[in-house]
Amino acid sequence: MRSFTVLALAAALAVASAAFVPSTGQVKYADKEWLHKQEDLLLLFRHVYQKDWNPQLIAYAKNYVLKSNFHLYNNQEAVTEFYSYYEHGMLPRGEVFSIFNEVHREQAIALFHLFYYAKDWDTFYKTAAWARYHVNEGMFVYALTVAVTHRPDMAGFVLPAPYEIFPYYFINTEVIQKAQQYKMQGYYGLKKVGDVYTGVVHNNYTGWYIHTNPEQKISYFTEDIGLNTYYYYFHIDYPFWLGGKEFGLYKDRRGELYLYEHQQLLARYYLERLSNDLGHIPEFSWYYPIKTGYYPDMQYYNGHTFPDRDNYYLVHDEDHYYDIKLVDDYERRIRDVIDRGFLVLPEGKVINFTVPEAVDYLGNLIQSNPDSYDTRFYKYLSLFSRIIMGAAVEPVEPYQLIPSVLEHFETSLRDPMFYQIYKRIIHYYFHFKDHLHPYTYEELYFPGVKVEDVVVDKLVTYFDRFDMDITNAIDIEPEPYVEGKYDGFGEIEYKADPVIIKARTIRLNHKPFTYKMSVVSEKATKAVIRVFIGPKYDEFGSLYRLNENRENFYELDYFVYELTAGKNVITRNSLNFNGYVKDRTSFYELYKKVMLAYKSDEKFPLDMTEAHCGFPNRLMLPKGKKGGMPFQFYFIVSPYHEPEVVQYTGFDPVVSCGVGSGARYFDKLPFGYPFDRPIDETYFYVPNAFFEDVVIFHKKEGDVNAVV
C-alpha cells in the first residue's frame, strides 16, 4: 500500500459552469480503485510547467512508447493523425496556447482524440503522463480536461479548479511577481508550519488601481474567478469544435443552450451595471472607434504580457479590412435566414425558421459547431469577432502567439468588449424570437392554479475575503529522478510542496435568503415553478415597460413541484436553488480527503458538490446599493410538460452532469419561458404568475448579521 505525506490545508475555492446541475440529494462512496485513479489524475495537473517535478510521471513519460501501442486505442486513424502532428512538430512547450488559433486547435483536437480513444484507464493514464512531458502545457491541460469531461468511464472524477492550474489567467501580474519573489528570497517573510512555508499575497481587481474607463467599476464581477471558471467549463462541456452523433451534444439542445447561456450572462451583467450606475450595455460598430479599452494587467508564464486595447481603438484599418468583411458577411447571412423564415441546406433540404424549435438550428449556425447543418456558409461569427477586437499580437516566428483575454474562455469575461460583442450576437436571438407570436393567454394560463402571495426575505449583499491557491505560479525543487527506481511504475511517496502561497481577494457574496409562495390549486397536479429577477427601473430612474425589459430578466430558480388540492405553501432557500454550485474545494483539501479515505476507513462521498456545471451561488444577486436598490422577482407556476427524454435517463445524476445525454432538463418548454418571446401585456398577467418588488441592500461584511 502506498504511503503519502499529505498537507492538511483548508481553503474553499469557487468553480462553476453551465447551469442545470443535477440535484438528487443522493450520495455514493468511492472505493480504493477509484481513489487511486483520482489521486493520479490530480497530480497530472500539479506544476504543469515543470515536467520533471514528479519522478513517477517522469517514469511513465520515458517508458511509454506511443508509436508501439497504437493497438491500445479504439480509433487507429485518430492516433495515427496525432502521431503525424507530433513527428512533424507541434506547438512547443512554453508557448502560449489558444483554442481560437486554427493551427493550435487542429493539434489540440488530435491530442483530445488520443486521450478520448484510450481503451482503458491504464492506457489513458500512461498516455496522459507521456503527453504531459512531451506536448505544450496549455494544450495538454485543455485536451485532457475535455477528454476527462466527455469520457463516460470518468464521470465523477474531480479536476483541480482552472485558477489553481493556471493562476496566470486569473490573477494580476504583481501578485504573481510577489509570489515568485518569496521563492527567490528563500521564503523570507512567510510563516513556516512544520516543513512547509505558507503565505498570503493581497490582490486587487484591475479597475481598483488602474483606471482606464468607467466599465472597470464592476471588475469585481467580470474578473471573479468563479464566474470565469463557469464560462470556461461551459465551453469544455460544449466545445465549438466538438459534435456529431458520437458525442450527442445536439441532444442537449446545444444551439438553444448556447444562445440562452449568453443571453443570461448579459442579463446578469446588466443587473450589476445598474447597481453601479453604468446603465445599458453599449452598442458598437466595426467602422468607428471603440470607446471601451481594456488593460488586463496579466502576464503569461513565458513572460509575455496579455495585450491591452486603448480607449477609442480603431478596428477598421487595412490590417483588419478583410476580417471585418467576413464578419459582416456572416452577420448578413444570419439575418437573411431569420427574415426569410427558412434555411436551405447544401443538398436542397429546407429547414423551417418560423417555428419556435428552429432556435436550436439558429444557435448552431451562429456558433458554427459540427452540429450545424452548414458550417461552410455560416462560420465562426463569435470567434472572428473576438480575434478582431482582442488586438492580439502575432509574432513572426511559427507557432508563436500572444492572444488577448478574448481568445481564452477562462479570461473572456474580464473584457467589457465581450459583453458588447455578445449583445450584438444575441440580438439575432431576439430578432428570431420577435418573429414568433407572443404567448397567448391559454399558453400562459394554468387552469385551476393561482399564486396568492409571495414573501421574500430581506436581500443583503456584501464583499468577503477569499483565498485562492496560486502555488502553481512558482516552480518548486523537483524530486530527484533515480534511473530504474520507477521503471515498474511502483508505489511511491508523494511529498507535499515546500511552500503554499495564496492570493487574497475580495469577492461579492450575499446573505442566504428564503422565499415563500402561497399557491392554491383546485386539484393535485404536477407543476414547474420558475423564478426570475429583473430590473424595476432603468439607469435614469424610469419605470421599465415589461416588453422592453424582458431580455434583462435573469433566471434564479426552477424546479418541479407536486401541488396538492387546496393551499400549498412552498418554501425555498437560496442555498438549495437549482443550477448553482458552492465555492469549490481547494487542491490540497481535496487531495487530503482522497488520501485519508484511501489510507483509512473514512468515506469519500461522490455527489455533485464538486460539480463543474453550475453558476457560482455567491453571484446569484446583483450588488444593489447601500441604501437599497429596487428590483423585481417574477414567479410563474406552469403545467408540467414532460421532456422527450425523461430527466436523468442514460447517466448517473449522482456523479455526472449528463452532458450529451439529452436528459439534462426537467421539462421541454423553451429556455427563458415566458420572457423568451415578445410580451403582450393585455393578457400576460395570468393568475398563476406573480410579480414581487424587492430591494437589495449592500452592506459591509461586519454589518451583515446586524441587519433586521
URJOHU-V570771 format. One record per backbone hydrogen bond with DSSP energy under -0.5 kcal/mol. CO is the residue of the C=O (numbers start at 1). NH is the residue of the N-H. If there is no record, write none. Layout:
((CO & NH) (CO & NH))
This chain:
((4 & 6) (6 & 8) (7 & 9) (9 & 11) (11 & 13) (11 & 586) (13 & 584) (16 & 233) (28 & 606) (31 & 35) (32 & 36) (33 & 37) (34 & 38) (35 & 39) (36 & 40) (37 & 41) (38 & 42) (39 & 43) (40 & 44) (41 & 44) (41 & 45) (42 & 45) (43 & 46) (45 & 48) (47 & 50) (49 & 51) (50 & 53) (53 & 479) (54 & 58) (55 & 59) (56 & 60) (57 & 61) (58 & 62) (59 & 63) (60 & 64) (63 & 65) (64 & 66) (65 & 68) (66 & 69) (69 & 72) (70 & 73) (72 & 119) (74 & 76) (75 & 79) (76 & 80) (77 & 81) (78 & 82) (79 & 83) (80 & 84) (81 & 85) (82 & 86) (83 & 87) (84 & 88) (85 & 89) (86 & 89) (91 & 136) (92 & 95) (98 & 101) (101 & 105) (102 & 106) (103 & 107) (104 & 108) (105 & 109) (106 & 110) (107 & 111) (108 & 112) (109 & 113) (110 & 114) (111 & 115) (112 & 116) (113 & 117) (115 & 118) (117 & 74) (120 & 124) (121 & 125) (122 & 126) (123 & 127) (124 & 128) (125 & 129) (126 & 130) (127 & 131) (128 & 132) (129 & 133) (130 & 133) (130 & 134) (131 & 135) (136 & 140) (137 & 141) (138 & 142) (139 & 143) (140 & 144) (141 & 145) (142 & 146) (143 & 147) (144 & 148) (145 & 149) (146 & 150) (147 & 151) (150 & 152) (151 & 154) (152 & 155) (154 & 157) (161 & 164) (161 & 165) (162 & 166) (166 & 169) (167 & 170) (167 & 171) (172 & 175) (172 & 176) (173 & 177) (174 & 178) (175 & 179) (176 & 180) (177 & 181) (178 & 182) (179 & 183) (180 & 184) (181 & 185) (182 & 187) (183 & 186) (185 & 188) (187 & 190) (191 & 193) (191 & 198) (192 & 194) (193 & 196) (196 & 193) (197 & 500) (198 & 191) (199 & 502) (201 & 504) (205 & 208) (206 & 209) (206 & 210) (210 & 212) (213 & 216) (214 & 217) (215 & 218) (216 & 219) (218 & 221) (218 & 222) (219 & 223) (221 & 224) (224 & 228) (225 & 229) (226 & 230) (227 & 231) (228 & 232) (229 & 233) (230 & 234) (231 & 235) (232 & 236) (233 & 237) (234 & 238) (236 & 239) (239 & 242) (244 & 247) (244 & 248) (248 & 251) (249 & 252) (249 & 254) (250 & 253) (253 & 257) (254 & 258) (255 & 259) (256 & 260) (257 & 261) (258 & 262) (259 & 263) (260 & 264) (261 & 265) (262 & 266) (263 & 267) (264 & 268) (265 & 269) (266 & 270) (267 & 271) (268 & 272) (269 & 273) (270 & 274) (271 & 275) (272 & 276) (273 & 276) (273 & 278) (274 & 277) (285 & 288) (286 & 316) (289 & 291) (290 & 312) (290 & 313) (291 & 293) (294 & 296) (294 & 309) (297 & 173) (298 & 306) (300 & 303) (304 & 300) (309 & 294) (310 & 313) (313 & 290) (313 & 315) (315 & 317) (317 & 320) (317 & 321) (320 & 324) (321 & 325) (322 & 326) (323 & 327) (324 & 328) (325 & 329) (326 & 330) (327 & 331) (328 & 332) (329 & 333) (330 & 334) (331 & 335) (332 & 336) (333 & 337) (334 & 338) (335 & 339) (336 & 340) (337 & 341) (337 & 342) (341 & 353) (343 & 345) (343 & 351) (345 & 348) (349 & 345) (350 & 352) (351 & 343) (355 & 358) (356 & 359) (357 & 360) (358 & 362) (359 & 363) (360 & 364) (361 & 365) (362 & 366) (363 & 367) (364 & 368) (364 & 369) (366 & 381) (366 & 382) (369 & 372) (374 & 378) (377 & 379) (379 & 381) (380 & 384) (381 & 385) (382 & 386) (383 & 387) (384 & 388) (385 & 389) (386 & 390) (387 & 391) (387 & 392) (388 & 391) (393 & 395) (393 & 402) (397 & 400) (402 & 393) (403 & 307) (404 & 407) (405 & 408) (407 & 100) (408 & 411) (408 & 412) (411 & 414) (412 & 415) (415 & 418) (415 & 419) (416 & 419) (416 & 420) (417 & 421) (418 & 422) (419 & 423) (420 & 424) (421 & 425) (422 & 426) (423 & 427) (425 & 428) (425 & 429) (426 & 430) (427 & 431) (428 & 432) (429 & 433) (430 & 434) (431 & 435) (432 & 435) (433 & 436) (440 & 444) (441 & 445) (445 & 447) (446 & 449) (448 & 522) (450 & 452) (450 & 520) (453 & 518) (455 & 516) (458 & 460) (459 & 697) (460 & 511) (461 & 699) (462 & 509) (464 & 507) (466 & 505) (468 & 503) (470 & 473) (471 & 474) (480 & 482) (481 & 483) (482 & 485) (482 & 486) (484 & 487) (486 & 489) (492 & 494) (493 & 495) (494 & 5) (498 & 197) (500 & 199) (501 & 470) (502 & 201) (502 & 504) (503 & 468) (503 & 505) (504 & 203) (505 & 466) (505 & 507) (507 & 464) (509 & 462) (513 & 574) (514 & 457) (515 & 572) (516 & 455) (517 & 519) (517 & 570) (518 & 452) (518 & 453) (519 & 568) (520 & 450) (521 & 566) (525 & 563) (526 & 640) (527 & 561) (528 & 638) (529 & 559) (530 & 636) (531 & 556) (531 & 557) (532 & 634) (533 & 554) (534 & 632) (536 & 544) (538 & 541) (542 & 538) (545 & 549) (546 & 550) (549 & 552) (550 & 553) (554 & 533) (554 & 556) (557 & 531) (559 & 529) (561 & 527) (561 & 563) (563 & 525) (566 & 521) (568 & 519) (568 & 570) (569 & 571) (570 & 517) (572 & 515) (573 & 576) (574 & 577) (577 & 580) (579 & 615) (581 & 617) (582 & 15) (584 & 13) (586 & 590) (587 & 591) (588 & 592) (589 & 593) (590 & 594) (591 & 595) (592 & 596) (593 & 597) (594 & 598) (595 & 599) (596 & 600) (603 & 605) (604 & 30) (605 & 607) (606 & 28) (608 & 611) (612 & 614) (614 & 17) (615 & 581) (616 & 619) (617 & 620) (625 & 628) (625 & 698) (629 & 696) (630 & 536) (631 & 694) (632 & 534) (633 & 692) (634 & 532) (635 & 690) (636 & 530) (636 & 638) (638 & 528) (640 & 642) (641 & 668) (646 & 649) (648 & 651) (651 & 653) (652 & 655) (652 & 656) (655 & 156) (658 & 661) (663 & 648) (670 & 673) (672 & 675) (674 & 677) (678 & 439) (678 & 680) (679 & 681) (680 & 683) (684 & 686) (686 & 689) (687 & 451) (688 & 637) (690 & 635) (692 & 633) (694 & 631) (695 & 459) (695 & 697) (696 & 625) (696 & 629) (697 & 461) (697 & 699) (700 & 703) (700 & 704) (701 & 704) (703 & 706) (703 & 707) (704 & 707))
